[in-house]
Amino acid sequence: MSPSYAVLIDGGFVKRKLGTSRQPAGIEAMRDLLGKVRSHACVADMRLHRVYFYDSRPLETAEDKPLKGGKVDFSVSPIVSRSQKLQRELAREPFVSLRMGELAFNGWRVDPRQLSKARGQSIEITEADLQPSIGQKGVDMRIGMDIAALTLKRQVQVIVLVTGDSDFVPAMKFARREGAQLFLAPLGHGVKESMREHCDLVIDLPVTRSSRLDRQAFGEWVAAIPKSSVTLSPDDVGLGAPRFQDARSQTS
């Protein structure tokens, strides 16, 4: 019997690499990616066990925005409907299994572009200068657990990991120590040397569209909200302003 392989896809990473704010990655882009992986010479003669797609369900809560910004309903964002549609379509694809984490609202932060304009010891901001901080939970854990399970149970001999996130290096090292081969597909993304060191092969898959975070929906939210302002010092701005996680955000 020919060796088998599994494809593990970091959904947040891939959606940004394959789509832009004007042309979000949809099911056709995902099918094209899967086709490129399966037809690559390094796995073309192997048996596909399964494709695991890791993503988070869209945030659908409503949160009060400071500075009289009103209530922001994340459920009405076009991002939500696009994400739900893509997840439904992926779930129907042959040999594809969805692994879902969740998104958490972590408060508001000041737009870094506004902070870069600061002169002196204080800065005036309005509610339009505030952005939501949305973090992804549970996805990294699921990827690591699946790498361990696939390896320890000898379900596959090769794991193709589609990501550019160096947080997965420990899981990559574990897979190789347990006898599996680890192929990395970073989609042209510049990765840390540690990722190249702890994989057996880097798969070069052509990507024609650059990644970009989708901020269109947030612009629509703030456009129609009445403005108010407050003066803050740099210390005030830094306190309680959660970090915006680029690879763990609610994206297109």
HELIX and SHEET records of a PDB file:
HELIX    1   1 GLY A   11  LEU A   18  1                                   8    
HELIX    2   2 ILE A   27  SER A   39  1                                  13    
HELIX    3   3 PHE A   74  VAL A   76  5                                   3    
HELIX    4   4 PRO A   78  ALA A   91  1                                  14    
HELIX    5   5 PRO A  112  SER A  116  1                                   5    
HELIX    6   6 GLU A  127  ASP A  129  5                                   3    
HELIX    7   7 VAL A  139  LEU A  152  1                                  14    
HELIX    8   8 SER A  166  PHE A  168  5                                   3    
HELIX    9   9 VAL A  169  ARG A  177  1                                   9    
HELIX   10  10 GLU A  193  GLU A  197  1                                   5    
HELIX   11  11 GLN A  216  ALA A  223  1                                   8    
HELIX   12  12 PRO A  234  GLY A  238  1                                   5    
HELIX   13  13 ASP A  246  ARG A  248  5                                   3    
SHEET    1   A 7 LEU A 130  LYS A 137  0                                        
SHEET    2   A 7 VAL A  96  VAL A 110 -1                                        
SHEET    3   A 7 ARG A  47  ARG A  57  1                                        
SHEET    4   A 7 SER A   4  ASP A  10  1                                        
SHEET    5   A 7 VAL A 158  VAL A 162  1                                        
SHEET    6   A 7 GLN A 181  LEU A 184  1                                        
SHEET    7   A 7 LEU A 201  VAL A 202  1                                        
SHEET    1   B 2 ALA A  62  LYS A  65  0                                        
SHEET    2   B 2 GLY A  70  ASP A  73 -1                                        
SHEET    1   C 2 ILE A 123  THR A 126  0                                        
SHEET    2   C 2 SER A 229  LEU A 232 -1                                        
END                                                                             
